[in-house]
Amino acid sequence: MNGRLLRIELKRSIAPWPGLVVLGASLAIFFLVNGIWWQGTAGWTAQWTTMAMWTRYWLPYWWPLAVGLGAVYGLRDSRSRMTELLTTAPLPAWRRAALPAGATAITLASGFGLLVVVGGVQVALGPTTYLSLGWLPISLVAALALVAGAVFGMGVARTLPSVLTPPALVVLFLAAVMFLRQTMDGQLPSGIAPNRLALLSPGLVQPREMLLTLSGSVDLGQTLWLLGLLATGFALLAAATRRARLLAVAPVLAGVALALLILPAEPRDSYVVDKAAATLVCDGPVCVTQANRSHLSELAPRGKDALRVLHDALGDQAPTSVREETALRGLSDERQLSGDAVLINFEDPLISRATGEDLTRALVAQGLAPNCHPRTVWEGDGVLDIPVQSIAASWALGDHQLVPLQKPDTDQYSQRTWANADAAWQKLTALPAAEQRSRIAQAHAAALSCQNELPALTGEASS
C-alpha cells in the first residue's frame, strides 16, 4: 500500500471518523459520568484485566456504529458514479479495496488503542502491582471486532449501493447484539441466547469480580469468526462479479462454524477465575490475592494485632488467620463464612477505606460478627450489620463507650438504629465480665450461622 496514497485517503475521506467516534464517545462516558466503573477493585482503572473488560463493555454500541460508518464509506464510489470507471482501470480490484480498508483499520485500531492506553496509564499509576498479559487478548479481539465490522459494512455497501444500506446494517447489528447480550445476575452471566451464540457478540458483561477473566477458548473462537467476517467484508469490497460475491460469503460462514465448535457451551467455562491473580500471598497468618498484593504491607501488622484481640475475646473459638475472599457468588448471595479465618473483601468500604487503628478495628469487627450479606459498590453498605459489629469491636478493644465503625447518617431511620445499638451497648457493658464474654461468643456463633446477632448481645435469644 502506497504511503502517500494512504495519507491522502486519511486526510480526504471519512476514514478517521470511526476511530474518533469510538475514542471520543468512550472517553466521554468514562470521564464525564461518575459510574460504577470508577469504583471498587473491579473498576476500569483498578486492574489490567478489568480495564480491558470495561473498554469492551461498550462495544455493543460502538460495533454497529462502526459497521454503519464503514458502509457510508463503502458508498463513496457509487455516490461519485465512478464504479464502472474504476472497474476498467488496470489496478487489481483487491489493491483498490486495500486502500480504504487499510485506512479504516488503522483509524479504528488507533482509536481503540488510545482508549486502552488512557486506561492502562491510570492502572500503571494506581496502587496495583499485579501485571498479567492476560488482558492483551481481550483488547486485541475488541480492536479486531471494530475493524472487521467496518470492513464488512464497506463490502456490503459496495455490493448493495443504496442510501438505506448503512442505517439497515446499524439496526441489524444493534438488534443482534441486544439479542445476544448477557447480564451478570448470578455468579456467572446469563441471557436469552445460548452461551455459544451470545459469545459471537464482542461485548462483555460488566466486570463485577476482579478475579474473573475470559477463557482462552473464548478468545480463540471470537478471533476465528471475526477474521471470517473481515475476510468476507474485504472479499465483497474487492469482488467484481456475482460469482465472486457469492464466494465471499464462505469465510464468515466457515468462521462462525469453527467458532461454534470452539466457544464454550456453559458460562462457567467462558468467564473463569484468573488463577494467577487469585493466588494467595501471605505474611504469616495474613493472606491476600496476588492481584491485591499492594495491600499486604499495611494489612499484615493490623491483621496480626486483630487476631490477638480476637483470641483474647473468643479463646479457642477465635479465627487464626486473615484471608481475602476468592469465592465467586451472585449478587445478594450470602457470603461463605468461616470460623477459622477472618474473611475480608476489599470491595467492603469499611475495609478498603480504613487505615491504621481503624483498620484493626474493622478486622476485629469482621472476626467477631462477620456480615453474612456482602457490602460492595454493587450491593449497598449493609448498614444493619455495622451497629452490631461496632458493639463487638468496641467491647473487644476495651472502649468505654460505643465507637461506630462509620459515621451514622442523619436520617431518622439511621438515628433510631444507632440509638438501639447504644442501648444494647449499655445493657451489655452493665453485665458481669463472664456474662459479657458469653454474650459475645453467642453473637459470634449467630453471625457465622447468618442469624441476627443483636438478640444474642442483649440476651433476648436466651430468654
N, C-alpha and C positions, 0 to 999 in steps of 0.2 A: 504494500500500500504506500503510495507516494506521500511523503510527509507534508509537502506544500499543499497538495490537494486536500489532505486531512485537515490542515489548519484552515483552509478556505471553507471547508464543509462545516467545521465547528463555529466559524465566525458568521456565516451567512445562512445557516439553516436553523431549524428549531431543535437540533440535536442536544444543545446544552440544557434545554428546559426540563426534560425528565429528571436529570440528576439534580438540578437546582430545586425542583419541586420536592423531591424526596428528602433532600438535606434540609431545606428551609422549613418544610412542614413538620418534620420530626423534631428539629431543634426548637421550633415554636411550642410544640406540645410539651417537650421535656422541661423547657426553661420558663415558659410563661404560665404553666399550670402546675400548681403545687399538689401533685397527685401522689398516689401510693408508691409510685416508682422512686420517690425520693426517700422513702422511709424503710427502716429495718435492715436486717442483714441480707435481704434479697432485693435491695434497691438497685437501680441501674448503674450507680457508681460505687457500689459496695464490694462487688466481686467481679472477676473477669467473666465468669460464665453467666451470671445474671445480667451483666451488661449486654452480652451478645444476645441473650434471650429477650430482653426488653426491646432491643432495637428491632428484633424480628416480630415482636408482638403487633406492631402497626402495619406489617406487610399486607394483611387482608384489605387494607385501604389503598396502599401505595401500589400494589401489584396490578389491580385493574386499571389504575390511573396510568401506569407505565405502559400497559398494553394499548390503552386508548391513545396516548400521545405517540406511541410508535406507529399506530395506524394512521394518525394525522400526517406524520412524516412520510409514511408509505404512499400517501395520495399525491405527493408532490409532482411526480411525472404526469399523472393523469390530469391534474389541475392545470399544468402548463401545456398540456396537449403535445407532449414530446415522446409518448410511448412508442409510436411507430418509428419515429426518427432514431431513437436510441437502439431499437432492435436491428437497424440496418448498419449500425456502427461496427467496425471490426473488433472492438474490445469485447472479450468474452463476457457473457452475462454475469458470471459469478464474481468477476472483478468489479463490474459496475455495482453489484449488490454489496460487495465488501466495504465500499467507502461509507455509505450511510449506516450500515450495520455496525461497522467498527467505530464510527463517531458516536453512535448511541451507546454502544457498550462501554466506551471509555468514560463518557459523562455519567452514566448511571453507576458504574463501578466506583468512579471517583467520588460521586455524591454520597453514596452509602459508605464508602471507605472513610470519608471525612467525618461522618457521623460516628463511626466506630472509633476513630482517632480521638474525637472530643470526649467520648465516654471513657476510652482507655487511659487518656491522660489523667482524668479525675480519679479513676481507680488506682493508677500508679501513685498519685499524690495522696491517696487516702491511707487509712490505717492498716489495710490488709497487707500481709506479707506473703500470701499464698498465690503462686502463679502456676497455672496449668495451661498447656496448649490445647486442652480440650475445647476451648471456646472458639478456636480458629475455624473448624469445620462448620460450626453453627453460623458464623458470619459469612463464610465463603459461599455456602449454599444460598444464603439470602441474596448476596450480590448476583449469583448465577440466576436466581429466580427473576430478579428485576430485568437483567439483560435478556434472558430467554423470552420473557413476556413481551418486552418491547419489540424484539426482532420478530416474534411471532405476529404481533399486531401489524408490523410493517409488511410481512409477507401476505397476510390475509387481505390487507388493504390493496396491495399490488394485484392480488388475484380478483378481488371484488371492489373495483374502484368506484365507490359510492360515498356520498357525504354521510350516509347512515351507518357506514361500517364502523367508524370509531365509537360513536355512542352505543351501538349494538354490542360491540365487544366489551366495553366497560360494564354495561348492565349484565351481560352474560357471565363475565368473570367475577363480578361482585356478587351475583346470586350464587355462583358456585362456591366461593369461599365462605359465604354466610351459611350455606347448607353444610359445608364440611367443617365448620368451626366447632371447636371443643371448648368446654369450660372446666375449671378446676373446682368442682363442688366437693369432692371427697379427697381421698389420698391421691387419686390419680384422675386425669381428665376424662371426660365423657362428652358425648354429643349425639346428634341424630344419626349421622352416617357411621357405618362400621369403621373401626380404627384404621384399617389399611387405606380405605378411601379418604378418610379425614386427613391422613398424613400426606396426601398429594397436595394439600394446601401448604404454602410456605410459611403461613403464620403459626405462631405458637401460643400456648396458654400463658396467662400471667405467671411469672416465676415467683411463686409464693414460698417455696422451700429452697434455700440457698444450696442445699446438697443435691438437688435434682439436676440432671443434665440429660441430653439426648443420647440414645444408644448409637453405636456405630452402624447398625443396620438401617436406622432411620436416615442418617446422613448419606449412606450409600444409595439407598432406594430413591431418595429425593433427588440426588445428583443424577442418577441414570435417567429418570423421567424428564427432568429439566433439560438435560443435554439433548434428549429426543425432541423436546419442544423447541429448543434453539435450532437444532438441525432442520426441523420441518419449516420453521419460520424463514431460515436462510434459503432453503431449497425453493420455497414459494416465491421469495423475493427474486431469486435468480431464474426461475422457470420461464421458459418462452413458449412451451407447447402444453396442450391439455394433458398429454401423457406424462410430462414431467411434473405437472401439478398433482396428478393422481399419485404418482410415485413419491411425491414429497410428504405425503401423509404417513408413509411407512415408519420413519424414525420415531415420531411421537407415539404411535401405536406400540412399537417394539419397546420403547422406554417405559410406557405405562405397564405393559405386560411384565417386564422384568422387575419393575418397582413393586408391583403387587405380589410377586413371588418373594421378594426380599423384606418388604416392610412388615413389622410385627403385627400379628392379629390382635394382641392384647395391649392395652395401655401400660400395664406393668412392665412390658418389655420395650416400651417406647421411651418413657421417662424413667430413668434409672438413677440410683444413688451413685454419685461420684465417689468411688471407694477411696481414692487418694485424698479427696477433700474431707471425707468423713473419718479418716484415720485419727485415732486419739493420740494426742501428745500430752505427756504428764510431767508434772513436777511433784513428785511424791504422791499424795493421795488426791491431788487436784488435776483433772484432765479436761482438755478442750479439744475440739477438732482441729485438724491441720489448717482448715480454712480460717479459723479464728485464733490461730496461734499468737497473734499480736496481743491478745487479751491476757495471756497466761502470766506475764511478768507481774501484773497488778493483782490478778485473781489468786495466784498461788499463796502468797502470805496471808491474804484475807481469808481464803478458804481454810487454811490450817488453823487460824485463830477461831473461825466459826466452828470447826469440828471439835476443838477443845471445849468451847462453850456448850455445844450440843451434848458432849459426853458428860459434862457436869450436870446437865439438866435431865438427861434421859438414861444415863448409865449405860448398861449393856444393850439397850434398845436403840442407842443413838446410831446414826449413819456413820460410816467410816471413810467415806470419800465424797468428793465433789466432782460431778461429771456433767458435761454438756449433753443435752438430749440429741439423739440422732435418729430416733424412730419417726417414720412418716405417719401422718394422721390426717384425717379430713377436717375441714372447718367444723368447729363446735364439738368435735370428738373429745372425750376426756383424755387426759394425759395418762401415760403408763407409769404410775408412780412406783417407787421402790423404797423400802425401808432401809436398805443398805447404803444408799447414796443420796446426796442432795442433788437433785436434777435441776439444772439451770438451762435457760434458753435466753440467748442474747436478744431475742425479739421482745422479751419482757422488759418494759420500760423501767421497772424497779431495779433490774439487774444492769441493763445497758447504760443507764444514766448515773448509777451510783459510783462513788469513788471513796477511797479511804475508809473511815469508820462506818460511813453509810453503807458501803458495800458489805462489810462484815455483818452489819445489822440485817441487811436484805438476805444474806445467806443463812443466818441463824433463823430468820423468819421462815425461809423456804424449807429448812430442815425440820423445824418443829411443826409447822402447819402448812405443808405443801398444797398449793392451789390445784384442785382437780381440773378446773376449767382453765384453759390457757389464756395468757394475757399477751396479745400480739397486736400489731398495727391492723391486722385483718379482723380481729375478734373482740376488740374492746379491751378495757383495762381491768376487768374482774374486780370491780370496787367492793363487792360483797366479801371477798376473801381478805382484803387488805386490813380491815379493823381487827379481825381475829389474829392475823399474822403480827400485827403491831402489838397486841396484848402479849402474845407468846414471846416475841423478841424482847420487849421491854422487861418482862419478868426474868428471862434468862440472862439478860445483861445487867440486872440489878438496878434498874431505873426506879426512882422514887415516884415517878408519875408516868402516865401513858405517853409514849412518843410515837406519833403517827409515822408510818413509812412514807406517806406522801401528804402533801398539804390538802386538808379537806376542802371540798368545793363549798361555795356559798349558798347553794340551793337548799331548800327546806328538807328535801329527802336526805341529802348527804349530812346535813346538820343533825337530823334525827338519828341517822345511822351511827354517827360518831358519839352522840350523846348516850346511846345504848351501849356502845363499846366502852365508854368511860365508866358507866355504871357497872358493867361486867368486870372491868379492871378493879374498881373499888371493892367489889364483892370478893374477887379472887384474892387480892392482897390482904384482906381482913382475916383470912383463914390462917390456921397454923401452917407452918412451913411444910410439914409432911403432907397435909391435905392439898396444899398448893401444887406440890410436885405430882401428886396423884392426878389432880385435875389436868395438868399439862400433859401427862402421859396419856390420859383418856382422849384429850383433844388431838394429840398426835396420831393415835390409833384411828380416830374418827376421820381425820384428814386423809390418811392412807386408804381408807375404805370409801372415800368420796362421799362422806356424810357431813352433816352440819356440825362444825366444831364448837360453836358458841354455847349450845346447851351443855356440853361436857365441861366447859370452863365455868359456867355458872352453877353447875350441879343439877340442872333440870333433867339431865339424862339418867341420873341415878335415882331420882325421886319417883 
